Amino acid sequence: MENSLMIRPSADLVHANHLHIVRDADPQESASFVYEEVLQSTSRAFIEANTLAVGFSELRHEHIIPVFVKDNEPLISQADFIQVTAEAVRDVFRGEQILTPQIRCSHAIKGRVPEAKDKPAAQLQDWERTLYYERMMFCIEIPTLFEQVGGNQLTLVVGGVKSFNLDNLWNKKGSPEHFKVFVGFKNMVCTNLCVRTDGLLGDFRVSSLEQLRQGVLQLLRSYDEHRHLRQLEALTRYSLTEHQFAQLIGRCRMYQHLPTAAKQRIPALLYGDQQLGTVVRDYYRDENFCRDNDGSINLWKFYNLFTEANKSSYIDTFLPKSINALDFTFQVQDALDGNNARNWYLS
């Protein structure tokens, strides 16, 4: 593997009209951005469970914004969060192709204007309905920054999560608001996201857009993508036998039912029975990451079985499970390397 990310835009990307971010002509929203969605990822969703795709324009213009109860001042909107992150991405990765954000939302909060409080639902006009989504996750793909690992192309991505349920809406403007920001790689074969701890602000609290912008910039500038890639590439050199895989999955299922005291002595696993069942199914059937003919599976494929299963997670648990999948795989790697002979999952 090379020591730097390959920067090799394809002919299609070179000649395409890439993402433009232009000032909105509306003086009421002079700080807003309009995304010309002329070049965007055509891959399937990076998260699927309980979510639906939402466009940036819809998020900006059609969704209401929660307010702090004490002074009726608005929180930082999900659209503003995406806008500030996109600006930071353009600053740090100046000159690269930047695709329009993929946005997924869940937990719709529906309402109606006071004038329509007595109307039957079937008679409501569009202007009488209100809507916002409690939880939102987005990814911004940078296709000109990519590398190959295990025969798969990985593309750099930046994204974030906003869940209004984490904020104290009973307070007043200036109170900390919660955000999650990440930078990592997307496996273009399957859209699985590869995120590491140094590429995640898991509980980032700010009270202004400027604080949010500075935090995103700091994360992007401190993230060591080369080390991340070297770690991912190393996984291709380690394999589990069919017997080891079966034993490990069995222990994973046992972990969920251990007494609390026993769990505290074992590295945590955040995946439950349903997602572990997906891992086992895909061990046999996945087109890209199934076992080899002799039943063995290398740790790169093993890791991708977990990140694929993670797509069924809800937005609020997606990133912790993504980090956990990589940490767990590294622990298995250490055990195979002889650095952790007492690994409970393989003992």
N, C-alpha and C positions, 0 to 999 in steps of 0.2 A: 504493500500500500504506500502511496505517496504521502509525504509529510504535510501536504497542503491540499485543501479542497480543490477539485478540478473546477475550472470555470470555462465551460465549453458550451455556449448556447447553441442549440440546434438551428438548422436553417429556418425551420418554421418560426422559431422564436425571434430570430434576427429580423425577419421580414414582417412579423405580425405587429399590429398596434398594441403595445403592451399597456399595462395599467396606467391610467392617468388620474391624478388627484388634483382637482381644480377648485377654485373658490366658488362658492355658491353665489349666484347673482342676487339672491334675496337679501336685502340689507338687514332683515330681522335675524338672519342666520349667517352673518358674514364670516363667522369662525367655523362654519360647517364645511364638510367636504362632500363632493359628489363623486362617486366611483363609476367610471365608465367600464362596465363589465364586458369588455371586448376580449379579454384574455383571462380565462380563469381555469382552475383545475377541473378536468373532466372525470377525475377518479371518483369512486364511490365514497360515501361518507366516512369520516374518520371516527365517528361515534354514531351509534344507531339507536340505542335503547331510549324509548320514550321521548325522542326528539324529532323536530322537523326543521327543514331548511327554511331560512328567512333571509331575504335580501337586505342589503344595507339601507337602501332607500326606504323600504318599509319600516325598518327598525328606527330610522331617523324621523320619518314624517308621520307614521301612523300609530306608533305606540306611545302611550302616556308614560310619564316619569314619576316614580314614587317621590314623596316629599317627607321631610322631617316634620313630625306632628307639632313640635313646640313653636316653630316659626313659619311653617308652610313653605320652606325653601327646598328646591329640588336636590336630590342626590345626583352624583355624577351618572349620567345616562350610559347605557350600554353602547350606544352609538358613539358617544364621546370617547369611551374607553378604546373602541376599535380605531377611531380616528387618531388618537394620541399615539397608540402603538404603531400604526401605519407610518406616522410621521417619524417616529424613532427608527423604525426599520429602514426607511428611506435615507435617513441621516447616516446610519452606521454602514449600510450596504449600498452606498451611493454608486450609481451606474449599473446595478444589477437589475435583471428582470424581476418584478414583484407582481405576483398575481393578486387578483381581487380576493378578499377574505371569503372563506367558507364559514358560514354562520349556522349554528344549530341552537335551537331554543327548546325549553321544556317548562312545564308547570305554568300554564296560561292562567293569568288573573283577569277575568272578564268583569265588565261592569256596564253601566249605562248612565247617561246624563240625567240630572234630576227631572227634567221635563218629561222624561219617558218612564218614570218610575212605576206608573200604573198600566203601562201598555203590555199586552201579551207578547211573549218573545217572538212569535211569528210575524208580528206587525212592526217590529223595530226597524227603523231606517239605519243605513250605515253610519250616519253622523251621530246617531243616538247611542251607538255602542262604543265602549272603551275597552282597551286591551293592552296588557304588557305581559311579558314572560318573566317569571321570577328568576329563572336560571338561563344563562347564555354562555356558549363556548364558541370560540372562533379560531381559525388557523389562517395564517398568511404564508403562502409558499414562495420560496425564492428558487426557481428552477435552474438558474445558472450556477448555483452552488451545490454541487452534488459529488458523490463518491460511490464506488461499488464495494459492497460487502457481501460475501457469500453468493456472488452472482446476482445480487439485487441492487438496483439503483436507489440510493438514499438521497433525498433532497432536503435542504435546510428549511425548517419551518419555525415561525414564531406565532405564538397565540396566547390566549388568555381565557379566564373564566370569571364571570360576574354572577353572583348569587345574592339577590337582595335580601333573602331570608337571613343572611349573616349580619346584616346591618341593624343597628338599633334605631328604628324609625321613630321611636318615642323621644328622641333627643332633638337637638337643633343643629343647624348648619355649622360645619367646622368639626363635628364629631368624626372620628375615624370611620372610613368606609373600607370594606374588605374587597381585595382583588387577588386573583392568582394569575401569574404571568409565567410563560415558559418559552424556552428555545430548545430545539433538538432536531431530530430528523424524522422524515416520513418515508417509510418503505413504499416505493411506488408500485411494487408488485401487488400489495394488499392494502395500502393506506394505513398500515399500523404505525403508530407514533412511538418513537424511541426517545425517552426523556430521562435525563440523569439529574441527580440532586443539585449539581452546580448550575443547571439550566432551569431551575424552578424557584420562583418566589411563591411559596405555598400559602402564606398568610400575610400578604402585603397590605398594610393599612395606611391610607393617606386621607388628607382632608382637602386636597385641591388637585386640579388637573396638572399643575406644574410639578407637584410632588410625584404624581403618577408618571409623568413623562420622564423625570430624572431617574426614577426607579427602573423603568424599562430600559433606558439608555445604559444605566450601570450594569444591569443584567446582561445585556447584549455584548457589552465591551469586556466583561469579565469571564464570560462563558468560553471554555476551552474546547472547541469543536474537534480539534486534532486529537486530543487525549480521548475524547468520547469515541471517535472513530477507531482509534487503536484498540480500545477496550472491546468494541463490538466485533472488530475483525478477529480478535484473539479467540472469541467464542467459537469460531469456525474450526478451531484446531482441537477441540475437546468434544468427546462423544459419550453418550450413555448407551449401555447395552439395553436390550429389551428387558432383561431381568431388572436392571437398575432403574429403568423408567417405571416399570410396574411397581417396584418397591417404593420409589419416591412418590408416585401418585397415591399409593395406598396410605403412606404416612401423611401426605397432604390432607387426605380425607379424615384421617384420625385427628389431626391437629385441631380441627374445629371443635372437637368434643373433649379435648383434654381438660383436666381441672385447671383453674386459673393459675395456681402456683407452678404447675408443670409448664404451662405456656410461657411463663416469664423467663424460663431458662432456654427457650428455643427461639430462633429467629422467626419473627412474625410472618404469617402468610395471610394476605387479605382476600384471597379468592375462595369462594364458597363452593359447595357441591355442584351447583348448576354450571358454573364456569369451569370447574375441574372436569366435569363431564364433557364440555366442549373441547377441552384440551385433549382428552382421550380420544374422542371421535375424530378430531383433526389429525391426531397422531397416525391414524389409519387412512384417513380419506383426504386430507388437505392437498390440493393440487401442487402447492409450492413448498410445504413444510412437513410433509408426512415422513414417516420412517424410511430408512433404506431397506433394501431387500433382505438383509440379515436381521432386521428389527432394530438396529442401532439408530440413533438420532444425534446429530451434533448440537451443541448448545445454542448456536445461532438459530437453528430451526426450532429448538425447544423454547427459546425466548419468544420467538414469533408466535408460537402456539398460545402463549399467555397474553401477548399484546393483542392478538386476534380475539381471544375470549373477552378481553377488556372492553371491546366495543359494545358489549351488552350492559356495561355499567352506566349508572346515571351520571349526569354532568358533575355533581358534587363529589363523587367518589372516583372519577376517572383518573385524575392526575396522581393521587396517592397510590392507586393500584398500578399505574404505569411505572412509577418509581419502584414500587415493591417488586414488580416483575423482574426488573433489571438487577436489583439488589439480591433477590432470591437466586437468580441465575449465576451471579458472581459467587455466591456462597457455594453453589454446586460446583462451580469451576474450581474454587479453592480446595474443595474436598477431593476432586479428581486429581488435583495437582499435589495432593499430600500435605497441603498447608492447614487443613482442618479435618483431621482424621476422625473427629468425634461429631461430625455433622449428623444430627439426629435423623434427618430425612433419608439418608443413605446408609445409616448404621444397621 
